[in-house]
Amino acid sequence: MTDRGILSEDMKAEREQVVEMLKKAYWMEIETVMSYITNSTNPDGIRAQEITNSLEKDIQEELGHAQQFAARIKELYGVVPGSAEFKSEQSYLQPPGEQTDITHVIKGVIEAESGAIQFYNEVIEFCSDTDPVTEDMVITILRDEEGHRRLFEGFLREYEAEGKA
């Protein structure tokens, strides 16, 4: 242990809180990966292709985020949780009743990305005075999430303009 910074004994309580936040972020990313796999596979129709292609690309990025969160949990002396601790929360990303309901998928992605953006801003705020390494990592991940949301907001606007949303 060092005598300064987030790894110091003096900051143990803050470090443990950061680890808990990182675990939540880890599970958010893992659940998003599962949902994006589902929603990049199930949709049918001509219009679905662009959405499913975009989600397929996002899967790797979201998985990378989960891996970054896992690595940081370990660096902070935490233990990356196993699958028995997983609890789903993203009801909005469940497959739609109709496989041609692309709007449902688009809105679910926007909601998932919005939730990540909100939570990651909370992590950044908490870490701003305690853990600049985690803060920097989450800022980079936040940028990815903002880009994903912006892309899907564009898809939604297009669907709305055509009267399909």
Secondary structure, DSSP 8 states (H G I E B T S, - for coil): --SSSTTSGGGHHHHHHHHHHHHHHHHHHHHHHHHHHHHHHS--STTHHHHHHHHHHHHHHHHHHHHHHHHHHHHTT-----GGG-----GGGS--SSTT-HHHHHHHHHHHHHHHHHHHHHHHHHHTTT-HHHHHHHHHHHHHHHHHHHHHHHHHHHHHHTT--
